Amino acid sequence: MRQRENLKTYSQANEALKEGKVNIHGWYYDIGTGAVYTYNKFRNSFEKIDHNEEESTGISEVDLFKDDIS
């Protein structure tokens, strides 16, 4: 997640975030299993991406990926 925060230190990237032109996603790929995990800012953890995630957690994909802008 450090790289994600570092990107915000670039004025162009931070401005694009503020304007809603880009989002920053934190993903982790497990090469051994092929599973992809996304960072859930509400739980402060990585969770396996599942196409039924909204049904099981009640959290929409938009909420998971919407970045906090400082």
PDB file of N, CA, C and O in Angstrom:
ATOM      1  N   MET A   1       0.816  -1.176   0.000  1.00  0.00           N
ATOM      2  CA  MET A   1       0.000   0.000   0.000  1.00  0.00           C
ATOM      3  C   MET A   1       0.873   1.257   0.000  1.00  0.00           C
ATOM      4  O   MET A   1       0.393   2.360  -0.263  1.00  0.00           O
ATOM      5  N   ARG A   2       2.128   1.078   0.292  1.00  0.00           N
ATOM      6  CA  ARG A   2       3.033   2.225   0.297  1.00  0.00           C
ATOM      7  C   ARG A   2       3.133   2.853  -1.099  1.00  0.00           C
ATOM      8  O   ARG A   2       3.159   4.078  -1.219  1.00  0.00           O
ATOM      9  N   GLN A   3       3.188   2.031  -2.153  1.00  0.00           N
ATOM     10  CA  GLN A   3       3.262   2.562  -3.510  1.00  0.00           C
ATOM     11  C   GLN A   3       2.024   3.387  -3.830  1.00  0.00           C
ATOM     12  O   GLN A   3       2.110   4.405  -4.517  1.00  0.00           O
ATOM     13  N   ARG A   4       0.898   2.955  -3.341  1.00  0.00           N
ATOM     14  CA  ARG A   4      -0.363   3.669  -3.553  1.00  0.00           C
ATOM     15  C   ARG A   4      -0.288   5.073  -2.955  1.00  0.00           C
ATOM     16  O   ARG A   4      -0.700   6.048  -3.585  1.00  0.00           O
ATOM     17  N   GLU A   5       0.237   5.166  -1.745  1.00  0.00           N
ATOM     18  CA  GLU A   5       0.389   6.463  -1.094  1.00  0.00           C
ATOM     19  C   GLU A   5       1.451   7.307  -1.790  1.00  0.00           C
ATOM     20  O   GLU A   5       1.307   8.525  -1.901  1.00  0.00           O
ATOM     21  N   ASN A   6       2.517   6.661  -2.258  1.00  0.00           N
ATOM     22  CA  ASN A   6       3.570   7.401  -2.964  1.00  0.00           C
ATOM     23  C   ASN A   6       3.039   8.046  -4.241  1.00  0.00           C
ATOM     24  O   ASN A   6       3.454   9.151  -4.589  1.00  0.00           O
ATOM     25  N   LEU A   7       2.137   7.378  -4.936  1.00  0.00           N
ATOM     26  CA  LEU A   7       1.571   7.950  -6.156  1.00  0.00           C
ATOM     27  C   LEU A   7       0.869   9.272  -5.884  1.00  0.00           C
ATOM     28  O   LEU A   7       0.869  10.164  -6.732  1.00  0.00           O
ATOM     29  N   LYS A   8       0.278   9.401  -4.712  1.00  0.00           N
ATOM     30  CA  LYS A   8      -0.437  10.622  -4.358  1.00  0.00           C
ATOM     31  C   LYS A   8       0.502  11.813  -4.165  1.00  0.00           C
ATOM     32  O   LYS A   8       0.047  12.956  -4.148  1.00  0.00           O
ATOM     33  N   THR A   9       1.802  11.564  -4.021  1.00  0.00           N
ATOM     34  CA  THR A   9       2.743  12.666  -3.835  1.00  0.00           C
ATOM     35  C   THR A   9       3.060  13.366  -5.145  1.00  0.00           C
ATOM     36  O   THR A   9       3.622  14.460  -5.132  1.00  0.00           O
ATOM     37  N   TYR A  10       2.712  12.761  -6.278  1.00  0.00           N
ATOM     38  CA  TYR A  10       2.895  13.402  -7.577  1.00  0.00           C
ATOM     39  C   TYR A  10       1.707  14.323  -7.841  1.00  0.00           C
ATOM     40  O   TYR A  10       0.555  13.890  -7.807  1.00  0.00           O
ATOM     41  N   SER A  11       1.994  15.574  -8.099  1.00  0.00           N
ATOM     42  CA  SER A  11       0.922  16.558  -8.243  1.00  0.00           C
ATOM     43  C   SER A  11      -0.071  16.179  -9.345  1.00  0.00           C
ATOM     44  O   SER A  11      -1.278  16.344  -9.167  1.00  0.00           O
ATOM     45  N   GLN A  12       0.421  15.675 -10.478  1.00  0.00           N
ATOM     46  CA  GLN A  12      -0.492  15.300 -11.569  1.00  0.00           C
ATOM     47  C   GLN A  12      -1.391  14.143 -11.171  1.00  0.00           C
ATOM     48  O   GLN A  12      -2.582  14.139 -11.484  1.00  0.00           O
ATOM     49  N   ALA A  13      -0.830  13.173 -10.489  1.00  0.00           N
ATOM     50  CA  ALA A  13      -1.632  12.027 -10.057  1.00  0.00           C
ATOM     51  C   ALA A  13      -2.645  12.452  -9.002  1.00  0.00           C
ATOM     52  O   ALA A  13      -3.802  12.034  -9.052  1.00  0.00           O
ATOM     53  N   ASN A  14      -2.228  13.271  -8.057  1.00  0.00           N
ATOM     54  CA  ASN A  14      -3.121  13.706  -6.994  1.00  0.00           C
ATOM     55  C   ASN A  14      -4.246  14.566  -7.553  1.00  0.00           C
ATOM     56  O   ASN A  14      -5.392  14.449  -7.119  1.00  0.00           O
ATOM     57  N   GLU A  15      -3.927  15.427  -8.510  1.00  0.00           N
ATOM     58  CA  GLU A  15      -4.948  16.270  -9.138  1.00  0.00           C
ATOM     59  C   GLU A  15      -5.965  15.413  -9.893  1.00  0.00           C
ATOM     60  O   GLU A  15      -7.168  15.661  -9.809  1.00  0.00           O
ATOM     61  N   ALA A  16      -5.492  14.414 -10.627  1.00  0.00           N
ATOM     62  CA  ALA A  16      -6.391  13.519 -11.359  1.00  0.00           C
ATOM     63  C   ALA A  16      -7.296  12.753 -10.396  1.00  0.00           C
ATOM     64  O   ALA A  16      -8.466  12.518 -10.700  1.00  0.00           O
ATOM     65  N   LEU A  17      -6.763  12.363  -9.240  1.00  0.00           N
ATOM     66  CA  LEU A  17      -7.574  11.702  -8.217  1.00  0.00           C
ATOM     67  C   LEU A  17      -8.664  12.638  -7.716  1.00  0.00           C
ATOM     68  O   LEU A  17      -9.830  12.256  -7.626  1.00  0.00           O
ATOM     69  N   LYS A  18      -8.278  13.861  -7.391  1.00  0.00           N
ATOM     70  CA  LYS A  18      -9.242  14.839  -6.879  1.00  0.00           C
ATOM     71  C   LYS A  18     -10.348  15.127  -7.878  1.00  0.00           C
ATOM     72  O   LYS A  18     -11.501  15.331  -7.496  1.00  0.00           O
ATOM     73  N   GLU A  19      -9.996  15.143  -9.159  1.00  0.00           N
ATOM     74  CA  GLU A  19     -10.976  15.427 -10.209  1.00  0.00           C
ATOM     75  C   GLU A  19     -11.789  14.196 -10.599  1.00  0.00           C
ATOM     76  O   GLU A  19     -12.704  14.290 -11.416  1.00  0.00           O
ATOM     77  N   GLY A  20     -11.462  13.048 -10.021  1.00  0.00           N
ATOM     78  CA  GLY A  20     -12.190  11.820 -10.325  1.00  0.00           C
ATOM     79  C   GLY A  20     -11.843  11.221 -11.669  1.00  0.00           C
ATOM     80  O   GLY A  20     -12.594  10.399 -12.194  1.00  0.00           O
ATOM     81  N   LYS A  21     -10.711  11.619 -12.238  1.00  0.00           N
ATOM     82  CA  LYS A  21     -10.288  11.113 -13.545  1.00  0.00           C
ATOM     83  C   LYS A  21      -9.640   9.740 -13.454  1.00  0.00           C
ATOM     84  O   LYS A  21      -9.663   8.973 -14.417  1.00  0.00           O
ATOM     85  N   VAL A  22      -9.062   9.428 -12.298  1.00  0.00           N
ATOM     86  CA  VAL A  22      -8.411   8.129 -12.097  1.00  0.00           C
ATOM     87  C   VAL A  22      -8.731   7.606 -10.704  1.00  0.00           C
ATOM     88  O   VAL A  22      -9.110   8.363  -9.811  1.00  0.00           O
ATOM     89  N   ASN A  23      -8.573   6.317 -10.538  1.00  0.00           N
ATOM     90  CA  ASN A  23      -8.656   5.657  -9.236  1.00  0.00           C
ATOM     91  C   ASN A  23      -7.397   4.822  -9.074  1.00  0.00           C
ATOM     92  O   ASN A  23      -6.820   4.352 -10.055  1.00  0.00           O
ATOM     93  N   ILE A  24      -6.986   4.645  -7.858  1.00  0.00           N
ATOM     94  CA  ILE A  24      -5.841   3.782  -7.568  1.00  0.00           C
ATOM     95  C   ILE A  24      -6.375   2.530  -6.891  1.00  0.00           C
ATOM     96  O   ILE A  24      -7.106   2.608  -5.904  1.00  0.00           O
ATOM     97  N   HIS A  25      -6.002   1.376  -7.431  1.00  0.00           N
ATOM     98  CA  HIS A  25      -6.455   0.104  -6.894  1.00  0.00           C
ATOM     99  C   HIS A  25      -5.269  -0.639  -6.302  1.00  0.00           C
ATOM    100  O   HIS A  25      -4.195  -0.685  -6.902  1.00  0.00           O
ATOM    101  N   GLY A  26      -5.464  -1.217  -5.130  1.00  0.00           N
ATOM    102  CA  GLY A  26      -4.442  -2.048  -4.529  1.00  0.00           C
ATOM    103  C   GLY A  26      -4.786  -3.515  -4.784  1.00  0.00           C
ATOM    104  O   GLY A  26      -5.757  -4.039  -4.239  1.00  0.00           O
ATOM    105  N   TRP A  27      -3.984  -4.162  -5.610  1.00  0.00           N
ATOM    106  CA  TRP A  27      -4.219  -5.571  -5.917  1.00  0.00           C
ATOM    107  C   TRP A  27      -2.995  -6.399  -5.554  1.00  0.00           C
ATOM    108  O   TRP A  27      -1.861  -5.920  -5.580  1.00  0.00           O
ATOM    109  N   TYR A  28      -3.258  -7.650  -5.217  1.00  0.00           N
ATOM    110  CA  TYR A  28      -2.209  -8.612  -4.910  1.00  0.00           C
ATOM    111  C   TYR A  28      -2.508  -9.875  -5.709  1.00  0.00           C
ATOM    112  O   TYR A  28      -3.621 -10.397  -5.662  1.00  0.00           O
ATOM    113  N   TYR A  29      -1.510 -10.362  -6.441  1.00  0.00           N
ATOM    114  CA  TYR A  29      -1.678 -11.567  -7.258  1.00  0.00           C
ATOM    115  C   TYR A  29      -0.870 -12.697  -6.650  1.00  0.00           C
ATOM    116  O   TYR A  29       0.341 -12.573  -6.469  1.00  0.00           O
ATOM    117  N   ASP A  30      -1.543 -13.806  -6.332  1.00  0.00           N
ATOM    118  CA  ASP A  30      -0.885 -14.997  -5.795  1.00  0.00           C
ATOM    119  C   ASP A  30      -0.525 -15.892  -6.972  1.00  0.00           C
ATOM    120  O   ASP A  30      -1.383 -16.590  -7.513  1.00  0.00           O
ATOM    121  N   ILE A  31       0.721 -15.872  -7.362  1.00  0.00           N
ATOM    122  CA  ILE A  31       1.159 -16.611  -8.551  1.00  0.00           C
ATOM    123  C   ILE A  31       0.972 -18.120  -8.388  1.00  0.00           C
ATOM    124  O   ILE A  31       0.787 -18.831  -9.376  1.00  0.00           O
ATOM    125  N   GLY A  32       1.019 -18.606  -7.164  1.00  0.00           N
ATOM    126  CA  GLY A  32       0.872 -20.036  -6.921  1.00  0.00           C
ATOM    127  C   GLY A  32      -0.532 -20.563  -7.169  1.00  0.00           C
ATOM    128  O   GLY A  32      -0.710 -21.682  -7.651  1.00  0.00           O
ATOM    129  N   THR A  33      -1.526 -19.748  -6.837  1.00  0.00           N
ATOM    130  CA  THR A  33      -2.920 -20.191  -6.991  1.00  0.00           C
ATOM    131  C   THR A  33      -3.646 -19.484  -8.134  1.00  0.00           C
ATOM    132  O   THR A  33      -4.691 -19.941  -8.596  1.00  0.00           O
ATOM    133  N   GLY A  34      -3.077 -18.366  -8.581  1.00  0.00           N
ATOM    134  CA  GLY A  34      -3.740 -17.585  -9.617  1.00  0.00           C
ATOM    135  C   GLY A  34      -4.831 -16.670  -9.075  1.00  0.00           C
ATOM    136  O   GLY A  34      -5.528 -16.008  -9.843  1.00  0.00           O
ATOM    137  N   ALA A  35      -4.978 -16.634  -7.757  1.00  0.00           N
ATOM    138  CA  ALA A  35      -6.005 -15.790  -7.142  1.00  0.00           C
ATOM    139  C   ALA A  35      -5.558 -14.326  -7.142  1.00  0.00           C
ATOM    140  O   ALA A  35      -4.372 -14.022  -7.012  1.00  0.00           O
ATOM    141  N   VAL A  36      -6.525 -13.439  -7.289  1.00  0.00           N
ATOM    142  CA  VAL A  36      -6.273 -12.007  -7.239  1.00  0.00           C
ATOM    143  C   VAL A  36      -7.026 -11.446  -6.044  1.00  0.00           C
ATOM    144  O   VAL A  36      -8.199 -11.751  -5.831  1.00  0.00           O
ATOM    145  N   TYR A  37      -6.334 -10.625  -5.272  1.00  0.00           N
ATOM    146  CA  TYR A  37      -6.907 -10.010  -4.084  1.00  0.00           C
ATOM    147  C   TYR A  37      -6.924  -8.496  -4.258  1.00  0.00           C
ATOM    148  O   TYR A  37      -6.004  -7.921  -4.840  1.00  0.00           O
ATOM    149  N   THR A  38      -7.946  -7.872  -3.764  1.00  0.00           N
ATOM    150  CA  THR A  38      -8.061  -6.414  -3.806  1.00  0.00           C
ATOM    151  C   THR A  38      -8.063  -5.862  -2.392  1.00  0.00           C
ATOM    152  O   THR A  38      -8.531  -6.506  -1.453  1.00  0.00           O
ATOM    153  N   TYR A  39      -7.534  -4.664  -2.262  1.00  0.00           N
ATOM    154  CA  TYR A  39      -7.492  -4.033  -0.949  1.00  0.00           C
ATOM    155  C   TYR A  39      -8.864  -3.473  -0.604  1.00  0.00           C
ATOM    156  O   TYR A  39      -9.454  -2.724  -1.383  1.00  0.00           O
ATOM    157  N   ASN A  40      -9.363  -3.841   0.567  1.00  0.00           N
ATOM    158  CA  ASN A  40     -10.644  -3.348   1.066  1.00  0.00           C
ATOM    159  C   ASN A  40     -10.331  -2.312   2.139  1.00  0.00           C
ATOM    160  O   ASN A  40      -9.920  -2.661   3.246  1.00  0.00           O
ATOM    161  N   LYS A  41     -10.529  -1.021   1.803  1.00  0.00           N
ATOM    162  CA  LYS A  41     -10.166   0.041   2.743  1.00  0.00           C
ATOM    163  C   LYS A  41     -11.033   0.042   3.990  1.00  0.00           C
ATOM    164  O   LYS A  41     -10.618   0.557   5.028  1.00  0.00           O
ATOM    165  N   PHE A  42     -12.239  -0.529   3.905  1.00  0.00           N
ATOM    166  CA  PHE A  42     -13.125  -0.568   5.059  1.00  0.00           C
ATOM    167  C   PHE A  42     -12.650  -1.586   6.093  1.00  0.00           C
ATOM    168  O   PHE A  42     -12.861  -1.405   7.292  1.00  0.00           O
ATOM    169  N   ARG A  43     -12.018  -2.641   5.631  1.00  0.00           N
ATOM    170  CA  ARG A  43     -11.525  -3.698   6.529  1.00  0.00           C
ATOM    171  C   ARG A  43     -10.015  -3.669   6.710  1.00  0.00           C
ATOM    172  O   ARG A  43      -9.457  -4.436   7.494  1.00  0.00           O
ATOM    173  N   ASN A  44      -9.352  -2.761   5.966  1.00  0.00           N
ATOM    174  CA  ASN A  44      -7.905  -2.630   6.021  1.00  0.00           C
ATOM    175  C   ASN A  44      -7.210  -3.970   5.773  1.00  0.00           C
ATOM    176  O   ASN A  44      -6.286  -4.357   6.489  1.00  0.00           O
ATOM    177  N   SER A  45      -7.687  -4.667   4.729  1.00  0.00           N
ATOM    178  CA  SER A  45      -7.098  -5.963   4.397  1.00  0.00           C
ATOM    179  C   SER A  45      -7.329  -6.272   2.924  1.00  0.00           C
ATOM    180  O   SER A  45      -8.157  -5.652   2.257  1.00  0.00           O
ATOM    181  N   PHE A  46      -6.570  -7.249   2.441  1.00  0.00           N
ATOM    182  CA  PHE A  46      -6.768  -7.726   1.076  1.00  0.00           C
ATOM    183  C   PHE A  46      -7.767  -8.874   1.099  1.00  0.00           C
ATOM    184  O   PHE A  46      -7.720  -9.738   1.975  1.00  0.00           O
ATOM    185  N   GLU A  47      -8.672  -8.871   0.126  1.00  0.00           N
ATOM    186  CA  GLU A  47      -9.691  -9.912   0.026  1.00  0.00           C
ATOM    187  C   GLU A  47      -9.718 -10.466  -1.388  1.00  0.00           C
ATOM    188  O   GLU A  47      -9.556  -9.736  -2.366  1.00  0.00           O
ATOM    189  N   LYS A  48      -9.925 -11.751  -1.470  1.00  0.00           N
ATOM    190  CA  LYS A  48      -9.967 -12.404  -2.772  1.00  0.00           C
ATOM    191  C   LYS A  48     -11.101 -11.812  -3.609  1.00  0.00           C
ATOM    192  O   LYS A  48     -12.224 -11.654  -3.131  1.00  0.00           O
ATOM    193  N   ILE A  49     -10.790 -11.492  -4.853  1.00  0.00           N
ATOM    194  CA  ILE A  49     -11.811 -10.951  -5.746  1.00  0.00           C
ATOM    195  C   ILE A  49     -12.766 -12.067  -6.130  1.00  0.00           C
ATOM    196  O   ILE A  49     -12.359 -13.131  -6.597  1.00  0.00           O
ATOM    197  N   ASP A  50     -14.034 -11.797  -5.921  1.00  0.00           N
ATOM    198  CA  ASP A  50     -15.092 -12.755  -6.216  1.00  0.00           C
ATOM    199  C   ASP A  50     -16.203 -11.984  -6.906  1.00  0.00           C
ATOM    200  O   ASP A  50     -16.653 -10.961  -6.389  1.00  0.00           O
ATOM    201  N   HIS A  51     -16.653 -12.448  -8.052  1.00  0.00           N
ATOM    202  CA  HIS A  51     -17.672 -11.711  -8.804  1.00  0.00           C
ATOM    203  C   HIS A  51     -18.980 -11.582  -8.038  1.00  0.00           C
ATOM    204  O   HIS A  51     -19.828 -10.769  -8.405  1.00  0.00           O
ATOM    205  N   ASN A  52     -19.157 -12.366  -6.983  1.00  0.00           N
ATOM    206  CA  ASN A  52     -20.367 -12.278  -6.163  1.00  0.00           C
ATOM    207  C   ASN A  52     -20.122 -11.504  -4.875  1.00  0.00           C
ATOM    208  O   ASN A  52     -20.935 -11.570  -3.953  1.00  0.00           O
ATOM    209  N   GLU A  53     -19.016 -10.773  -4.799  1.00  0.00           N
ATOM    210  CA  GLU A  53     -18.626 -10.116  -3.554  1.00  0.00           C
ATOM    211  C   GLU A  53     -19.687  -9.149  -3.041  1.00  0.00           C
ATOM    212  O   GLU A  53     -19.947  -9.111  -1.839  1.00  0.00           O
ATOM    213  N   GLU A  54     -20.301  -8.372  -3.918  1.00  0.00           N
ATOM    214  CA  GLU A  54     -21.301  -7.407  -3.455  1.00  0.00           C
ATOM    215  C   GLU A  54     -22.462  -8.107  -2.773  1.00  0.00           C
ATOM    216  O   GLU A  54     -22.999  -7.618  -1.779  1.00  0.00           O
ATOM    217  N   GLU A  55     -22.848  -9.266  -3.321  1.00  0.00           N
ATOM    218  CA  GLU A  55     -23.952 -10.015  -2.718  1.00  0.00           C
ATOM    219  C   GLU A  55     -23.586 -10.521  -1.330  1.00  0.00           C
ATOM    220  O   GLU A  55     -24.430 -10.544  -0.434  1.00  0.00           O
ATOM    221  N   SER A  56     -22.328 -10.929  -1.148  1.00  0.00           N
ATOM    222  CA  SER A  56     -21.947 -11.520   0.131  1.00  0.00           C
ATOM    223  C   SER A  56     -21.566 -10.479   1.184  1.00  0.00           C
ATOM    224  O   SER A  56     -21.745 -10.728   2.376  1.00  0.00           O
ATOM    225  N   THR A  57     -21.037  -9.301   0.768  1.00  0.00           N
ATOM    226  CA  THR A  57     -20.575  -8.312   1.750  1.00  0.00           C
ATOM    227  C   THR A  57     -21.466  -7.087   1.840  1.00  0.00           C
ATOM    228  O   THR A  57     -21.453  -6.380   2.848  1.00  0.00           O
ATOM    229  N   GLY A  58     -22.247  -6.831   0.787  1.00  0.00           N
ATOM    230  CA  GLY A  58     -23.056  -5.621   0.759  1.00  0.00           C
ATOM    231  C   GLY A  58     -22.261  -4.388   0.380  1.00  0.00           C
ATOM    232  O   GLY A  58     -22.806  -3.284   0.346  1.00  0.00           O
ATOM    233  N   ILE A  59     -20.973  -4.562   0.094  1.00  0.00           N
ATOM    234  CA  ILE A  59     -20.114  -3.445  -0.292  1.00  0.00           C
ATOM    235  C   ILE A  59     -19.967  -3.487  -1.810  1.00  0.00           C
ATOM    236  O   ILE A  59     -19.591  -4.512  -2.379  1.00  0.00           O
ATOM    237  N   SER A  60     -20.261  -2.380  -2.447  1.00  0.00           N
ATOM    238  CA  SER A  60     -20.182  -2.355  -3.905  1.00  0.00           C
ATOM    239  C   SER A  60     -18.740  -2.227  -4.364  1.00  0.00           C
ATOM    240  O   SER A  60     -17.876  -1.775  -3.613  1.00  0.00           O
ATOM    241  N   GLU A  61     -18.489  -2.627  -5.598  1.00  0.00           N
ATOM    242  CA  GLU A  61     -17.176  -2.525  -6.192  1.00  0.00           C
ATOM    243  C   GLU A  61     -16.731  -1.062  -6.235  1.00  0.00           C
ATOM    244  O   GLU A  61     -15.553  -0.766  -6.034  1.00  0.00           O
ATOM    245  N   VAL A  62     -17.647  -0.165  -6.490  1.00  0.00           N
ATOM    246  CA  VAL A  62     -17.322   1.265  -6.533  1.00  0.00           C
ATOM    247  C   VAL A  62     -16.798   1.715  -5.180  1.00  0.00           C
ATOM    248  O   VAL A  62     -15.813   2.451  -5.124  1.00  0.00           O
ATOM    249  N   ASP A  63     -17.426   1.295  -4.089  1.00  0.00           N
ATOM    250  CA  ASP A  63     -16.985   1.665  -2.748  1.00  0.00           C
ATOM    251  C   ASP A  63     -15.589   1.112  -2.456  1.00  0.00           C
ATOM    252  O   ASP A  63     -14.761   1.797  -1.855  1.00  0.00           O
ATOM    253  N   LEU A  64     -15.332  -0.116  -2.881  1.00  0.00           N
ATOM    254  CA  LEU A  64     -14.038  -0.732  -2.622  1.00  0.00           C
ATOM    255  C   LEU A  64     -12.918  -0.001  -3.336  1.00  0.00           C
ATOM    256  O   LEU A  64     -11.818   0.134  -2.800  1.00  0.00           O
ATOM    257  N   PHE A  65     -13.191   0.473  -4.543  1.00  0.00           N
ATOM    258  CA  PHE A  65     -12.144   1.063  -5.363  1.00  0.00           C
ATOM    259  C   PHE A  65     -12.062   2.581  -5.274  1.00  0.00           C
ATOM    260  O   PHE A  65     -11.078   3.167  -5.726  1.00  0.00           O
ATOM    261  N   LYS A  66     -13.055   3.220  -4.713  1.00  0.00           N
ATOM    262  CA  LYS A  66     -13.026   4.680  -4.612  1.00  0.00           C
ATOM    263  C   LYS A  66     -11.935   5.061  -3.634  1.00  0.00           C
ATOM    264  O   LYS A  66     -11.938   4.629  -2.481  1.00  0.00           O
ATOM    265  N   ASP A  67     -11.007   5.870  -4.101  1.00  0.00           N
ATOM    266  CA  ASP A  67      -9.846   6.224  -3.297  1.00  0.00           C
ATOM    267  C   ASP A  67     -10.143   7.394  -2.381  1.00  0.00           C
ATOM    268  O   ASP A  67     -10.874   8.317  -2.742  1.00  0.00           O
ATOM    269  N   ASP A  68      -9.567   7.343  -1.195  1.00  0.00           N
ATOM    270  CA  ASP A  68      -9.635   8.495  -0.281  1.00  0.00           C
ATOM    271  C   ASP A  68      -8.635   9.523  -0.774  1.00  0.00           C
ATOM    272  O   ASP A  68      -7.473   9.200  -1.020  1.00  0.00           O
ATOM    273  N   ILE A  69      -9.076  10.730  -0.916  1.00  0.00           N
ATOM    274  CA  ILE A  69      -8.200  11.796  -1.406  1.00  0.00           C
ATOM    275  C   ILE A  69      -7.847  12.687  -0.229  1.00  0.00           C
ATOM    276  O   ILE A  69      -8.711  13.164   0.505  1.00  0.00           O
ATOM    277  N   SER A  70      -6.546  12.893  -0.077  1.00  0.00           N
ATOM    278  CA  SER A  70      -6.103  13.743   1.031  1.00  0.00           C
ATOM    279  C   SER A  70      -5.826  15.142   0.551  1.00  0.00           C
ATOM    280  O   SER A  70      -5.442  16.002   1.344  1.00  0.00           O
TER     281      SER A  70
END
